[in-house]
Amino acid sequence: MSTTTLLRSRPSRPLKGGGVSRTSPLKPRRSRLLTGMMLLYLVYTLVPLLWLLLSATKTQDDLLSSPGLWFGKTFALFSNIQDTLTYDDGIFLRWLGNTLLYVVVGAGGATLLATAAGYGLAKYKFAGRRAVFAVLLGAVAVPGTALAVPTFLMFSNLGLTNTVWAIIIPSLVSPFGLYLMWVYASDAIPHDLLEAARIDGAGEIRIFFTVALRLLVPGVVTVLLFAVVATWNNYFLPLIMLSKPNLYPLTVGLTQWSNQATGVGARPIYNLVITGSLLTIVPLVIAFLFLQRFWQSGLSAGSVKQ
């Protein structure tokens, strides 16, 4: 008798209620429904990117005369990139440098502070710890735009508006990153490991950088990526803090170009706005592709017991 016949002739396993377990016909339907929803979400995500990529290959005239999701008569991607980088004495490169400065110092500092504070709150007991937790949850619930005007008034009194510190200092505070590292460090670092390091004579700073930080890499990468994206896409805070074009980040600078291309006395630079927008998202894509391997290594390390 073949294996298929044996499998078909096996009796069904009775259930506690007296019924017979069978494969539910709803499971394939649910699977198809979820697959369809994921495909719709994928289309919703990729269509704007496809439009942006195709539009960056068109000239100003082709943008107004050709279909949005198809190429124009002239392939002008490289000339658009060159014009974007050289327009107005290369101000786009200045905006790119400003954005990188805000991201490296602001997002990097926010990640370091959130990691150190989250580790300390998770592994050290002290008076007022619950009060800190309550304040932290309240800070997470407050949107950043609600604090933008008070922050502007405070920095204006300190004489820090129209400086790079007006963007860097607020970027150093990441309540959500701190909360995420607090929760992650509570389970990722065994207390016995820290005690063993102290018995061996290691100081607290050395334990943090040589022992704890290695175990916190997946959480650190997650907080870093959130901070990088938030700082890179920050628009409202630089808009109210800065009035000098040479200090603008890419978000505010491209908005100024867009206003010039669509307002009264518009300039024919809408193709430069689209090309600049395409160049703006490229570093974020590269950062995500580079950092995702740390997530994969952290998940695989946590799935194996020693």
C-alpha positions, 0 to 999 in steps of 0.5 A: 500500500502506498504512503498516500493511501495510508495517509488518506486512510488514517482516521481523523483525530477526535476533538474534546467536544466529540467532533473531528478535526479537519482542515478549515476551509477558511484558512486558504481564504484568509491566506488569499485575503492577506496576500491581496492586502499585502499586494495592495499595500505594496502597490500603494508604497511603490507607485509614488516612488515609481512616479518620482523616479520616472518624473526625474528622467523628464525635462520641464516640458515633458513633465507637463505633456507626458503621462505621469507613470511613463517616460518622456520624449527625452531622457534627462535624468543625468542632466537634471542631476547636474542642474540640481547640484549646480543651481543657484551656486550649488545651494543644494549641496549646502543643504545636503551638508547641513542635513548630514550635520544635523543627522550625524550630530543630532540623531547620533547624539540622541541614540547615544543618550537614549541608549545610556539612559535606557540602560541605566533606568533598566539596570539600576534601582534608585528613588523616583524611578517610577516618576521618571517612567511616568514623565517619559510616557507623557513625553512620548504622548506629546507630539513634536509640533506642539513643542515647536513654538515654545522651543522657538521662544526659548531659543530666541531668548537664548539667542540661538535661532538661525544657528545650527544648535537650534536644530541639533539640541532639540534633536538630541532629545528622543523620548520614544528612543529612550523608552524603547531602549529601556524596555529592550535593555530590561530583557536583553542584558542578564543581571548575572552577566553584569554581576560577573563583570563587576566581580572581575573588577570592571567599572560601570563605564567599561561594563556599559561599553564592552558588555552591555552595548554589544548586547544592545546592538539591535535596539541601538540600530532601531533607535538610530534609524528612527532618529535618522529618519525623524531628523532627516525629514524634520521640516517644521522645526527648521522652518520656524528656527531658521531664516538663512538659506545657507542653514536650511536642511533639504526639506526646507530648501526643496520647499522653497524651490517648490514655491519658486516653481509654482508661485507668482513669477514662477521659474521653470525649475519643477524638474529640479524639485523632483530630482532633488526629492529623488536625491533626498531619499537615496541616503535613507534607502542606503542607510536602511539597507546597511543597518538591516543586517544588524536586525537579522543578526540580533534576531538569529542570536536571540533564537538560539539557546546556549 
